[in-house]
Amino acid sequence: MDAPLESREAADPSPRLLREPGDGGRMRARLEGDWTLLSLRERVEALRGELGEIPTANVSWDLSAVRRLDPTGALLLWQAWGRRQPEDLHWPPAPLSDMFQALFARLGSKQGKPAKPPRAQNVRQFGQGLLNTASHLLDAVALLGQVVRDLGRLARHPTLIAWKDISAHIYRSGAQALGITALVGVLVGITLSYLTAKQLQSYGADIYVINILGISVWRELGPLLAAILVAGRSGSAMTAQLGVMRVTQELDALSVMGISHTIRLVLPKMVALALSLPLVMTWTSSMVLLGGMVAARATLGLEYVQFLQGLPAAVPVANLWLGLSKSAVFGLLIAFTACHFGLRIKPNSESLGTGTTSSVVASITVVIIVDAIFAVMFSDVGIKG
């Protein structure tokens, strides 16, 4: 004996689409079963094809026999309806009808274009940006004051200086950076020399490639290129190190033990970068000039000996001292900025990633701004000599 119809339907939750003739020549699309992700996983493509065969006009949709509907099934029907509810739609009894209508209403709300934020919200966002900037400036001033205070303490108690940390940071930020700075320096030197030589060759002023390369590299390009590379490489590592210490609560442990963060963590990084960056700048500038010398030999036929002999005569030594001074200042600023952002990181991974990225961007921005200030203040140094 066959089981009752209701028992068979209850035992078969698979989704079904029945096309029946309706009143007035209209087609009636009747849906049955469970239109959920679990039930649709094996028939979703077949049902999408059946739904696509139903015309969008003169169709009556009947959902009264649908027992379950989740966002997956609702999205499948919504796409078949052309992303809008049909005019002739029959809902199941309450409370299912309320749940189904809420699903389709949510899909309909996502289709509209996002409204432009009102003027009040724009003002609020602008004010929040100003507050964040002010917060950064206040924390930076507080950190600078703590650094100056601890410098006085170290002057009275030199035994507190972390010489091993300074040495380790010099090795990490200086010696380990020689490879990447040499590669970038040579490539930049080749490019700069090639472009400059092409312009000078048209005027018959080939020999002045030495002046242009020498002054621009020792005075501006070398310090700026070395600082940007170190900011992206070593500055981000410093910020990440302090951020991980915040996540693992090592900074809190240092505070509990009465150890100053600036003496133990900030000052060694600043001193190390102030000492190592001028050396990295000298190495990078030398590599840029090496690449420029090779390119000048290839494009202009300028001999290596002529290039090396003409360089000291064409470039006053004041440019070298200016580049070294700028690099030392850049090193202090990069380390200070990296430590500032590192100490502001909150104990979560998202803040760690955001803080590291912001640290690199801020360090490079500060370096470019200070380089422009140096260019204006010392515009005549090393040019007329």
C-alpha positions in Angstrom: 0.0 0.0 0.0 1.4 3.4 -1.0 2.2 5.9 1.7 0.0 9.0 2.0 0.9 12.0 -0.2 1.9 14.2 2.8 4.2 11.5 4.1 6.0 11.2 0.8 6.4 15.0 0.6 7.8 15.1 4.1 10.3 12.3 3.3 11.5 14.1 0.1 12.8 17.5 0.9 14.4 18.0 -2.5 13.5 21.3 -4.3 11.2 21.0 -7.2 9.9 23.3 -9.9 6.5 22.5 -11.5 5.2 24.4 -14.5 1.4 24.3 -14.7 -1.2 26.1 -16.8 -2.9 28.9 -14.9 -5.8 31.2 -15.3 -6.2 33.4 -18.4 -3.4 31.6 -20.3 -0.8 32.5 -17.7 1.9 30.0 -16.7 2.0 28.9 -13.1 5.5 28.2 -11.6 5.0 26.2 -8.5 7.9 25.6 -6.1 8.0 22.8 -3.6 10.4 21.3 -1.1 13.4 22.9 0.7 15.2 25.6 -1.2 18.3 25.6 1.0 22.0 25.2 0.4 22.0 21.7 1.7 19.2 20.6 -0.7 20.4 22.6 -3.7 24.0 21.5 -3.7 23.5 18.8 -6.3 20.7 20.4 -8.3 21.6 24.0 -8.4 22.7 24.1 -12.1 19.7 22.0 -13.2 17.3 24.3 -11.4 19.0 27.4 -12.6 18.5 26.1 -16.2 14.8 25.3 -15.5 14.3 28.7 -13.9 15.9 30.4 -16.9 13.4 28.7 -19.3 10.5 30.4 -17.6 9.6 33.8 -19.2 9.6 36.9 -17.1 6.1 38.0 -18.2 2.7 36.4 -17.7 3.9 34.0 -15.0 2.3 33.4 -11.6 4.9 32.3 -9.0 3.6 30.1 -6.2 5.8 29.6 -3.1 3.0 28.3 -0.9 4.5 24.7 -0.9 8.1 25.8 -0.1 8.9 24.6 3.4 12.4 26.1 3.9 14.2 29.0 2.2 17.7 30.3 2.9 19.8 33.1 1.3 21.1 30.6 -1.3 17.7 29.6 -2.5 16.4 33.2 -2.3 19.3 34.4 -4.5 18.7 31.7 -7.0 15.0 32.8 -7.4 16.0 36.5 -7.2 18.3 36.1 -10.2 15.6 34.2 -12.2 13.1 37.0 -11.5 15.5 39.6 -13.0 16.4 40.9 -9.5 12.9 42.1 -8.7 9.8 40.6 -7.2 7.2 39.4 -9.8 3.8 41.1 -9.7 1.9 37.8 -9.3 3.5 36.1 -6.3 1.8 33.8 -3.7 3.5 33.4 -0.3 3.2 30.5 2.1 1.2 30.9 5.3 2.7 32.9 8.2 5.2 32.9 9.8 7.0 31.5 6.7 5.8 34.4 4.6 7.3 36.9 6.9 10.7 35.1 6.8 10.7 34.8 3.0 9.7 38.4 2.4 12.5 39.5 4.7 15.1 37.5 2.7 13.9 39.0 -0.6 13.7 42.5 0.9 17.3 42.2 2.0 18.3 41.2 -1.6 16.4 44.1 -3.0 18.0 46.6 -0.7 21.5 45.5 -1.9 20.6 46.3 -5.5 20.2 50.0 -4.9 23.2 52.4 -5.2 24.8 53.3 -2.0 23.6 56.7 -0.9 26.2 59.4 -0.7 27.1 60.2 2.8 25.4 63.4 4.1 27.3 66.5 4.7 27.2 65.9 8.5 28.9 62.6 8.0 31.6 64.1 5.8 32.3 66.7 8.5 32.4 64.0 11.1 34.9 62.0 9.1 37.0 65.1 8.6 36.9 65.9 12.3 37.9 62.3 13.1 40.9 62.6 10.8 42.0 65.8 12.5 41.6 64.1 15.9 43.7 61.2 14.8 46.4 63.5 13.5 46.4 65.5 16.7 46.6 62.2 18.7 49.7 61.1 16.7 51.3 64.5 17.2 50.7 64.5 20.9 52.1 61.0 21.3 55.1 61.9 19.2 55.8 64.9 21.3 55.4 62.8 24.5 57.8 60.2 23.1 60.3 62.9 22.1 60.2 64.3 25.6 60.8 60.9 27.1 63.7 60.4 24.8 65.3 63.7 25.8 64.7 62.9 29.5 66.3 59.4 29.2 69.3 60.9 27.3 70.0 63.0 30.4 69.6 59.9 32.5 72.1 58.0 30.3 74.6 60.9 30.6 74.5 60.4 34.3 74.6 56.6 34.2 76.4 55.4 31.1 76.2 51.8 32.3 72.5 51.8 31.2 73.4 52.2 27.5 72.5 49.0 25.6 75.7 48.6 23.6 74.8 45.1 22.4 71.4 46.2 21.1 73.0 49.2 19.3 75.6 46.9 17.7 72.9 44.4 16.7 70.7 47.1 15.1 73.7 48.5 13.2 74.3 45.0 11.7 70.7 44.5 10.8 70.0 47.9 9.4 73.4 48.5 7.9 75.4 45.4 6.9 72.4 43.3 5.9 71.1 46.1 3.7 74.1 46.4 1.5 72.9 43.8 -1.0 69.6 45.4 -1.9 71.0 48.9 -1.8 73.8 48.0 -4.2 71.5 46.4 -6.7 69.1 49.3 -6.7 72.0 51.8 -6.7 73.6 50.3 -9.8 70.4 50.1 -11.7 69.5 53.7 -10.8 73.0 54.9 -11.8 72.8 53.2 -15.2 69.3 54.7 -15.9 70.3 58.2 -14.7 73.6 58.2 -16.6 72.0 56.9 -19.8 69.2 59.5 -19.8 71.7 62.3 -18.9 74.2 61.3 -21.5 71.6 61.3 -24.3 70.7 64.9 -23.5 74.3 66.1 -23.1 75.5 64.4 -26.3 73.2 66.5 -28.4 74.9 69.7 -27.1 78.5 68.3 -27.2 78.8 68.6 -23.4 79.6 64.9 -22.7 82.1 65.6 -20.0 79.5 67.3 -17.8 77.9 64.0 -17.1 80.4 63.7 -14.3 79.3 66.9 -12.7 75.6 66.1 -12.9 76.0 62.5 -11.6 78.4 63.5 -8.8 76.5 66.4 -7.4 73.0 64.9 -7.7 74.1 61.5 -6.2 76.2 62.7 -3.3 73.9 65.6 -2.5 70.3 64.3 -3.1 69.8 61.0 -4.8 72.1 58.9 -2.6 70.8 60.0 0.8 67.2 59.9 -0.4 67.4 56.5 -2.0 69.2 55.0 0.9 66.7 56.4 3.4 63.7 55.2 1.4 65.1 51.7 1.2 66.0 51.6 4.8 62.6 53.0 5.8 60.9 50.2 3.9 63.3 47.5 5.1 64.5 48.3 8.6 61.8 50.8 9.7 59.0 48.3 9.1 61.0 45.6 11.0 61.3 47.9 14.0 57.6 48.7 14.0 56.7 45.0 13.6 59.1 44.1 16.5 57.5 46.5 18.9 54.1 45.5 17.7 54.8 41.8 18.4 56.1 42.8 21.8 52.8 44.6 22.4 50.8 41.5 21.3 52.8 39.2 23.5 52.7 41.6 26.4 56.5 41.9 26.6 56.2 45.7 26.8 53.9 45.4 29.8 56.4 43.1 31.4 59.2 45.7 30.9 57.0 48.3 32.5 56.3 46.0 35.5 60.0 45.5 35.9 60.6 49.2 35.8 62.6 49.2 32.6 62.1 52.2 30.4 60.9 51.5 26.9 62.9 54.3 25.4 66.2 53.3 27.1 65.8 49.6 26.2 64.1 49.8 22.8 63.8 53.3 21.3 67.2 54.9 21.8 69.3 51.9 20.6 67.3 51.9 17.4 67.7 55.6 16.9 71.5 55.6 17.6 72.1 52.6 15.4 70.2 54.0 12.4 71.8 57.4 12.8 75.2 55.7 12.6 74.5 53.1 10.0 72.5 55.1 7.5 75.4 57.5 6.6 77.5 54.4 5.8 74.7 52.9 3.8 74.3 56.2 1.9 78.0 56.2 1.1 77.8 52.6 -0.2 74.6 53.3 -2.2 76.0 56.5 -3.7 79.2 54.6 -4.7 77.0 52.0 -6.4 75.0 54.6 -8.2 78.2 56.2 -9.5 79.5 52.8 -10.5 76.4 52.2 -12.6 76.6 55.7 -14.0 80.3 55.2 -14.9 79.6 52.0 -16.7 76.7 53.6 -18.6 78.8 56.6 -19.5 81.5 54.3 -20.9 78.9 52.5 -23.0 77.1 55.6 -24.3 79.7 58.3 -24.5 82.9 56.3 -24.6 84.1 58.0 -21.4 87.0 56.1 -19.9 86.8 54.9 -16.3 90.0 56.6 -15.3 88.8 59.9 -16.7 85.6 59.5 -14.8 87.3 58.7 -11.5 89.8 61.6 -11.9 87.2 64.1 -12.9 84.8 63.3 -10.1 86.7 64.9 -7.2 87.4 68.0 -9.2 83.8 68.4 -10.4 82.1 67.7 -7.0 83.1 69.8 -4.0 83.6 67.9 -0.8 80.9 69.9 0.9 78.3 67.8 -1.0 79.6 64.7 0.7 79.4 66.2 4.2 75.9 67.5 3.4 74.8 64.0 2.3 76.3 62.4 5.4 74.5 65.0 7.6 71.2 64.5 5.9 71.5 60.7 6.2 72.2 60.9 10.0 69.1 63.1 10.4 67.1 60.7 8.2 68.2 57.8 10.3 67.0 59.4 13.5 63.7 60.3 12.0 63.0 56.9 10.5 63.8 55.1 13.8 61.8 57.6 15.8 58.8 57.3 13.5 59.0 53.5 13.5 59.1 53.3 17.3 56.3 55.8 17.5 54.0 53.6 15.4 55.2 50.5 17.0 54.4 51.6 20.6 50.9 52.7 19.4 50.0 49.2 18.1 47.2 47.5 19.9 47.4 43.8 21.0 45.7 42.4 17.8 46.9 41.3 14.4 44.9 43.8 12.4 46.5 46.7 14.3 49.9 45.2 13.8 49.5 45.1 10.0 48.0 48.6 9.8 50.6 50.1 12.1 53.5 48.6 10.1 52.1 50.0 6.8 51.4 53.4 8.3 54.9 53.5 9.7 56.6 52.9 6.3 54.4 55.5 4.6 54.9 58.1 7.4 58.7 57.5 7.4 59.1 58.0 3.7 56.9 61.1 3.8 58.9 62.6 6.7 62.2 61.9 4.8 61.0 63.6 1.7 59.7 66.6 3.6 63.0 67.0 5.5 65.0 66.5 2.3 63.1 69.4 0.8 63.9 71.6 3.8 67.6 70.7 3.5 67.5 71.6 -0.2 66.1 75.0 0.6 68.3 75.8 3.5 71.5 74.6 1.9 70.8 75.5 -1.7 74.2 77.3 -2.2 76.4 74.8 -0.2 78.7 72.8 -2.5 77.4 74.3 -5.7 79.7 77.3 -6.3 82.8 75.8 -4.6 
